[in-house]
Amino acid sequence: MIVISIDPGLTGACSIIDHNGLRAVFDLPTMPIPGVGPAALVKCKLDGVAFKNLLLKHCPAGESARAVIEAVGTMGGKNNAIQTQGSLLRTLGAIETVLELLGLKPTYAHPQTWKRYFGLIESSTFGPKATPTQMKAKSLATARRLYPHCTEFKRARDHNRAESALLGHWMQKELA
């Protein structure tokens, strides 16, 4: 069975995992939002057609597949602009629509659940004062260890790719 795992958001990623391991990992494709000016905080959106085509490329017809999406929601706080939160939920809705059109009903996994499986929860890994950079580095290191031949986790900014692969690995274990 193929597991399609998605870390949503405009900088999110998708991984495709099968019984042989990591089949593919890619950033979610985006496109400019028509009519949005240069001063806008959010200038792009998920390219649903490109996303669908990538899924079809890596998940051949006739093979059974399951999709898992990291459960996301809105959060308050000074670093969470309403435009950014709206963009995240818009992207989630577009992902859900593409999956629905492909006949896939996603499972939602809370970050605390799948991250706990890998020991990535802040309090157990770095203590209560872990920085986001430390958490991202830990996700990257874990993905590199699980998939040492994957070249898609080279840069620090590849943490979303790493998290999508870890989410898929967790889901694969849950289905076993």
GIPE-V550986 format. One record per residue. RES is the residue in one letter. SS is DSSP state (h for helix, s for strand, l for the rest). OMEGA is omega in radians with two decimals (none if undefined). NEAR is the number of other C-alpha atoms within 8 Angstrom. Layout:
res = <RES,RES>
ss = <SS,SS>
omega = <OMEGA,OMEGA>
near = <NEAR,NEAR>
This chain:
res = <M,I,V,I,S,I,D,P,G,L,T,G,A,C,S,I,I,D,H,N,G,L,R,A,V,F,D,L,P,T,M,P,I,P,G,V,G,P,A,A,L,V,K,C,K,L,D,G,V,A,F,K,N,L,L,L,K,H,C,P,A,G,E,S,A,R,A,V,I,E,A,V,G,T,M,G,G,K,N,N,A,I,Q,T,Q,G,S,L,L,R,T,L,G,A,I,E,T,V,L,E,L,L,G,L,K,P,T,Y,A,H,P,Q,T,W,K,R,Y,F,G,L,I,E,S,S,T,F,G,P,K,A,T,P,T,Q,M,K,A,K,S,L,A,T,A,R,R,L,Y,P,H,C,T,E,F,K,R,A,R,D,H,N,R,A,E,S,A,L,L,G,H,W,M,Q,K,E,L,A>
ss = <l,s,s,s,s,s,s,l,l,l,l,l,s,s,s,s,s,s,l,l,s,s,s,s,s,s,s,l,l,s,s,s,l,l,l,l,l,l,l,l,l,l,l,s,s,s,l,h,h,h,h,h,h,h,h,h,h,h,l,l,l,l,l,l,s,s,s,s,s,s,s,l,l,l,l,l,l,l,l,l,l,h,h,h,h,h,h,h,h,h,h,h,h,h,h,h,h,h,h,h,h,l,l,l,l,l,s,s,s,s,h,h,h,h,h,h,h,l,l,l,l,h,h,h,h,l,l,l,l,l,l,h,h,h,h,h,h,h,h,h,h,h,h,h,h,h,l,l,l,l,l,l,l,l,l,h,h,h,h,h,h,h,h,h,h,h,h,h,h,h,h,h,h,h,h,l>
omega = <3.09,3.03,3.06,-3.10,-2.99,2.97,-2.98,3.14,-3.12,3.04,-3.11,-3.07,3.13,3.06,3.08,-3.09,3.04,-3.08,3.10,-3.13,-3.07,-3.12,-3.11,3.00,-3.11,3.04,3.06,-3.12,-3.14,3.08,3.11,3.03,-3.12,3.05,-3.13,-3.11,-3.09,-3.13,-3.11,3.11,3.13,-3.04,-3.10,-3.13,3.09,3.02,-3.05,3.14,3.12,3.11,3.11,-3.12,3.08,3.12,3.13,3.12,-3.04,3.13,-3.07,3.10,3.12,3.09,3.13,-3.10,3.03,3.12,3.05,3.14,3.03,-3.14,3.14,3.10,3.14,3.11,3.06,3.09,-3.04,-3.13,-3.11,-3.13,-3.14,3.12,3.13,3.13,3.09,3.12,3.12,-3.13,3.05,3.12,3.10,3.12,3.12,3.09,-3.14,-3.14,3.11,3.14,3.14,3.13,3.08,3.11,-3.13,3.07,-3.05,2.93,3.12,-3.13,3.09,-3.11,-3.12,-3.10,-3.06,3.11,3.09,3.12,-3.11,-3.10,-3.09,3.12,-3.03,-3.00,-3.11,-3.07,-3.05,-3.01,-3.03,-3.07,3.14,3.10,3.06,3.12,3.10,-3.13,3.12,3.12,3.12,3.08,3.12,-3.13,3.13,3.12,3.11,3.11,-3.13,-3.07,-3.02,-3.12,-3.13,-3.13,-3.06,-3.11,-3.04,-3.00,3.08,-3.13,3.07,-3.10,3.10,3.04,-3.14,-3.12,3.09,3.10,3.12,3.09,3.11,3.10,3.11,-3.12,3.11,3.11,3.11,-3.12,-3.09,none>
near = <8,12,15,13,15,15,14,15,12,12,8,12,15,15,17,16,16,10,6,6,7,12,10,8,13,9,10,13,9,9,8,7,8,4,4,7,6,5,4,7,6,7,10,9,12,13,9,10,6,8,12,11,8,8,8,9,7,9,10,7,5,4,8,6,10,12,13,15,12,13,8,7,6,6,6,5,6,5,4,9,8,6,8,10,12,8,12,11,12,9,13,10,8,10,11,9,8,11,13,9,7,7,6,10,8,10,8,8,10,9,8,7,8,12,10,9,8,7,8,12,9,11,9,8,8,8,8,6,7,10,6,6,6,8,11,10,10,9,13,14,8,10,14,11,7,6,9,7,4,8,5,8,13,6,6,9,5,11,13,12,17,13,12,15,16,12,14,16,9,10,10,10,7,6,5,4>
